[in-house]
């Protein structure tokens, strides 16, 4: 259920992943009249976002973009994944896309705030067109962190979104649940560097999901995962 594509550098990877996701979006629009995309934050996806944003052959007015997960910070914070998306993906042709953020205000993702986020996510199609995951050195993906207080629910409940706190997460977080993300017709794991290659190797060699939650994604049988990696 997993296949890996290796690239010589970050630019080549970004171009290839941008092309693949653009094709996913075009196919979804041709079939359903609309498309949806869930993307990850952090520093890794910047080049990919920029490579995807220039695809003017995608009818971006028919695309909805959301986040795989988000730190519970204001959208103008340097820590905000929404800000990363606005500044790097929702530019040029892609500025016409409809963006659905996960942060819904307030100091913490309490029950009321999470309900507000989930209500906003109802705008998305029932099945995502593509979802792009990242992976941390501790084996987390999305905000599925080792030791997360709602990790079991995040990996098993239909969602779409759930709050989570974990020792390695920094701020409180909100994440799309794994079952919701697995509605995606196309799933990618975007990682870079030799350290991440070693983390992936260790994840594939074991089964303890609590130790390395990325194993829940890698070991599931619902959807194939395409790994895009470069040194």
N, C-alpha and C positions, 0 to 999 in steps of 0.2 A: 504493500500500500504506500510505499515511499520510493521516490526516485530522486537522484541528486544530479544537479547540473553545476559544474565547476567552471569558473571564469578566471582569466588571468589578472583581472583588476576590477576595481569598483565601478569604473565608467562602463566597462563592457557588461558587467552584471546589471547595472541600472538600465542600460539601453535594452537589454534582452528582456528583463522583467517588465519594463514599461511597455514593450511591444506585446508581450504575452497578455498583460492585463488589459491593454487597449483592445486587443482581439476579443477577450472575454466580454468586455463591455459592449462592443459592437454586436457580438453574437446575441447577447441578452436583449439588446434594443431591437434587433431584427426579429427576434422570436416573441418578445413580450411587450415591446413598445417602451420599455424602460429598463434601467440597470441599477445595481446598487453595489457599493464597494465599502469594505471595512478595512482600515489601515492601522498600522501600529506606529507608535511614537519612538522617541529616543533619537540618537544621532545617526544611526545607520541608514534610515530610509531617505535622507535628504536628496541624494543624487537620483534615486529612483523616482521620488515625487516630481522632481524637475523634468526627468526624462518622460514621465507619463503625461505631465501637464501640457506638453507641446503637441500632443496628438490631435490635430485639428480634424482628423477623419472620424473622431468620436463625436456624436451629438451630445455634448456635455449638458445641454438643457434637459436631457432625459436621464441624467445620472444623479443618484443620491449617494453621498459620501458620509460615512460615520467612522468612529474610532473603535478599534478592538478593545481598548481600555483607556482610562484617563486618570491622572492624578487629580485629587479634589482641590484644584486651585483655579483662580480666576483665569479667564481666557486670555488675558494680557500678560500673565506671568511667564517668565522665561522657562518655567517648568511645565508649561501647558502643552499638551500634545495638540490641542486645537490650534494654538498659535503656530506651531510647527507646520500643520497642514495648511493653514491660511497663507502662510508666507512662502511655502514651497510647492504645494500642489494646486491650490485654488488660484492659479495665476494664468495669464494668457487665455487660451481656449477653455481651459478647465475652470476658469472663474465663473462660468455659466452653470456649474453643478450646484445642486442643493446640498448644503452641509448640515448635518444633524449632530450637534455636540452632545457629549455625555454629562458635562458639568451643568448643573441647574441652579447654582447659587447657594449661598449659605456657607456656614463654617464646616459642616460635616455632611456626608451622604446618609442622612437619617432616612427613616421610612418614607416621609413625605417627599423628600427630594428625589429619592430613587424612584418613587411612583411617578413623579413629574417627568423624569428622564424616560422611563418606560412608556409613558403616554406619548412623548415626542417620537420615540422609536417606532410607534405604530404606523408612521408614515412610510416606513421601509416596506418593500415587497416581502412576502413571506419567506422567500428564498433569496439569499444574497447571491450576487453574480460572482464575486471573488472576495476572499479574505486573505490578508497578508499578515502573518505572524512574525514576531521577532523572538529572540531567546536571550536570556541573561546568563551570566557566568555561574549563577546558582541553580540553573536548570529551570527557571520560571519562564513562562510564556504568557502573553496577555498580562493580566494581573493575578495569575495563578501562582502565587508564591508559596514556597515551603513554609509551613507554620501559619498560613493564612487562616483567620478565624472563621471564614465561610468557604474554605477551599472545597470541601465536599459538595456543598450546594452549587458552587460555581461550576464544578465539573459535571454535575448531574441534573440540575434543574433546567427547565425549558427557558427560563429567563423572560425577556431578553437580557436584562442587566441586573447586576447585584453588587452591593458594596462589599469591600473586603479590606481588612487591616492585616498587616504582617510585619514581622520584625525587619525584614529587608526591603520593605516597600517605601520607606520614608513617609510621605504623606498618606492619609487615607485614600483609598482608590475606589473606582467603580469600573467594572469590567463586564463585557458581554459574556454570557455563559458559554461553555463549550458546546452544549447541544444546539444553541442558537447559531454559533459560528459554523457548526458543521452542516448547516443548511446551505452553505456556500457551494456553488457548482464547481468552483476552482479554489484550491487552498495552497498557499505558498508559505514556506518558512525561509525568511531572508536573513542570512547570517554572514558575517565577514570576520576574517582573521583566523590564525592558527589556534588561538585559545578556544574560540567558539567551535572549531572543528573537533577539538578534544572533548569539549563538553557534549557535543552531539554524539560522539563515539561512546562516551560513558553512558549517556542516556539510552542509547540503543542496546547497550550491553546488559541493562538491568530492567527490573519491573516495578520497583517501589515508587509509586506515583507521589506519595507524600515527600519523598526525598527529592525527586526531580519531577515536578508537575508537567513538564513538557512531554513526558512519557505518555500522558493521557491523550495528547494529540498524535504522537507518533505511533501509538499502539492501537488506536481505534480502527474499526473496520468499515466505517460509513463512507469515508471519502479518502481518495489518495492524496498524499502530501508531496508537493514538489519542493525540494530544497534547492535554493539558489545560494551558492557559496563562492567566495573568492578569498585569497590570502589577505 
